[in-house]
């Protein structure tokens, strides 16, 4: 199942290159409604197309064909349920009048998918039908994805041969246009730059000349290759700048902070003198005698000074 989902995703991506856009317009016939009556048909479509952005649609003639099957006296409950489910889908007007007999579903579907009969799916419909003959006719209408039910499994057919050829042709055209246009664009740009350099005219003068001539498209500015100015370090200007009101000097740069002086080595420092502390006299008889002698000496010195 995982390989099938990847394959369907790749296939729908190829159809998107051919103009298909979400929400996908899913056009179905009455036989698909009858086949999926006991199933969740919307969930099947979403799982097959790998998206929830779809618009299930049914034509007026397909609903009328369901009513025609239920005209007998014994009404089939399956057909009644199919009619009720078909009413929930978006009604696609096919242009066939209601007062006339209903057109066959194959004819109605071909007129809706290919209204001009030129083999182009103009409105980009995805068609779901159980009619093999109708699917064979729609393979020639490009690009048309085709779906059908097989054993309660929704099948998305591979891209038809005609659609694959259109896809390859468009890819080749896009590739060749990209190769051809690139040199011409660069050549025109270089010629414009050389002419500007020879004439010595700047961008403003050229634009003014174009405006005077009445040219609605001004020339593009030519840019000179160089380093990113935001990434270049700006040089410091030490000169004074002249302002409109007078001369204004730049603020002087802050004086450099002097570095702390290195301390002299320990050898050059003067040695600190150490003072010898005298011991206090101890208490005792000897200390009392010594203290008396010192007091007597101090008294003699004081008397001599007076």
SULUR-V497993 format. One record per residue. D_CENTER is the distance of its C-alpha to the mean C-alpha in Angstrom with 1 decimal. Layout:
d_center:D_CENTER
d_center:D_CENTER
//
This chain:
d_center:30.6
d_center:27.5
d_center:28.1
d_center:28.6
d_center:25.3
d_center:23.5
d_center:25.6
d_center:24.9
d_center:21.1
d_center:21.5
d_center:24.0
d_center:21.9
d_center:19.0
d_center:21.8
d_center:22.9
d_center:19.5
d_center:19.9
d_center:23.2
d_center:21.9
d_center:21.5
d_center:19.0
d_center:18.7
d_center:20.9
d_center:23.2
d_center:26.7
d_center:29.1
d_center:32.7
d_center:35.4
d_center:39.2
d_center:41.9
d_center:42.6
d_center:39.2
d_center:39.7
d_center:43.1
d_center:41.9
d_center:39.2
d_center:41.4
d_center:41.6
d_center:37.9
d_center:34.7
d_center:33.6
d_center:30.3
d_center:29.3
d_center:30.5
d_center:28.3
d_center:25.2
d_center:25.9
d_center:26.6
d_center:23.6
d_center:21.3
d_center:20.0
d_center:21.6
d_center:20.6
d_center:23.9
d_center:26.8
d_center:30.2
d_center:32.8
d_center:36.4
d_center:38.9
d_center:42.0
d_center:44.3
d_center:42.9
d_center:43.7
d_center:47.1
d_center:47.8
d_center:47.3
d_center:49.8
d_center:52.2
d_center:52.3
d_center:53.3
d_center:56.3
d_center:59.0
d_center:61.0
d_center:59.4
d_center:55.8
d_center:53.4
d_center:51.2
d_center:48.4
d_center:48.3
d_center:48.4
d_center:45.4
d_center:43.5
d_center:44.3
d_center:43.0
d_center:39.7
d_center:39.4
d_center:39.8
d_center:36.6
d_center:34.5
d_center:33.5
d_center:36.5
d_center:35.9
d_center:38.7
d_center:40.2
d_center:42.7
d_center:45.8
d_center:48.4
d_center:49.4
d_center:53.1
d_center:53.2
d_center:53.1
d_center:49.7
d_center:48.3
d_center:47.7
d_center:44.2
d_center:43.6
d_center:44.7
d_center:42.6
d_center:39.4
d_center:40.0
d_center:40.5
d_center:37.2
d_center:35.0
d_center:36.8
d_center:38.4
d_center:39.6
d_center:40.7
d_center:39.0
d_center:37.1
d_center:33.7
d_center:31.6
d_center:30.7
d_center:28.9
d_center:27.2
d_center:29.1
d_center:29.0
d_center:32.7
d_center:34.3
d_center:38.0
d_center:40.8
d_center:42.8
d_center:42.9
d_center:44.5
d_center:41.8
d_center:39.1
d_center:41.1
d_center:41.1
d_center:37.4
d_center:36.5
d_center:37.8
d_center:35.4
d_center:32.1
d_center:29.4
d_center:30.5
d_center:29.3
d_center:32.4
d_center:32.9
d_center:36.1
d_center:37.5
d_center:39.6
d_center:41.1
d_center:38.7
d_center:35.7
d_center:33.3
d_center:33.1
d_center:30.6
d_center:32.5
d_center:31.1
d_center:30.3
d_center:33.6
d_center:35.1
d_center:34.8
d_center:31.1
d_center:30.5
d_center:32.4
d_center:30.3
d_center:27.1
d_center:28.6
d_center:29.9
d_center:26.5
d_center:24.9
d_center:27.9
d_center:27.7
d_center:24.1
d_center:24.9
d_center:28.1
d_center:26.6
d_center:24.1
d_center:27.1
d_center:29.4
d_center:27.2
d_center:26.0
d_center:29.6
d_center:30.6
d_center:27.7
d_center:28.5
d_center:32.2
d_center:32.0
d_center:30.1
d_center:32.8
d_center:35.6
d_center:34.4
d_center:34.2
d_center:37.7
d_center:39.2
d_center:37.9
d_center:39.4
d_center:42.7
d_center:43.2
d_center:42.3
d_center:40.4
d_center:37.5
d_center:34.3
d_center:35.8
d_center:39.0
d_center:37.2
d_center:35.1
d_center:38.3
d_center:40.1
d_center:37.5
d_center:37.7
d_center:41.5
d_center:41.5
d_center:39.3
d_center:36.4
d_center:33.4
d_center:30.9
d_center:31.4
d_center:31.0
d_center:28.0
d_center:28.6
d_center:29.5
d_center:28.1
d_center:30.2
d_center:28.7
d_center:29.6
d_center:28.7
d_center:26.2
d_center:28.5
d_center:26.8
d_center:27.5
d_center:31.1
d_center:33.8
d_center:35.8
d_center:39.6
d_center:42.0
d_center:44.2
d_center:47.6
d_center:49.1
d_center:49.5
d_center:47.3
d_center:48.9
d_center:47.4
d_center:48.2
d_center:50.7
d_center:52.4
d_center:52.1
d_center:50.0
d_center:50.0
d_center:47.4
d_center:48.1
d_center:50.0
d_center:48.2
d_center:49.4
d_center:52.4
d_center:51.8
d_center:53.0
d_center:56.2
d_center:56.0
d_center:58.4
d_center:61.8
d_center:62.5
d_center:65.4
d_center:68.6
d_center:69.4
d_center:71.6
d_center:74.7
d_center:74.9
d_center:75.0
d_center:78.5
d_center:79.8
d_center:80.5
d_center:84.1
d_center:84.8
d_center:87.5
d_center:89.8
d_center:90.2
d_center:93.7
d_center:94.2
d_center:95.5
d_center:99.1
d_center:99.4
d_center:101.4
d_center:104.9
d_center:108.4
d_center:107.8
d_center:105.0
d_center:107.2
d_center:109.9
d_center:107.5
d_center:106.0
d_center:109.4
d_center:110.2
d_center:106.9
d_center:107.7
d_center:111.1
d_center:109.7
d_center:107.3
d_center:110.1
d_center:112.2
d_center:109.3
d_center:108.7
d_center:112.4
d_center:112.7
d_center:109.7
d_center:111.4
//
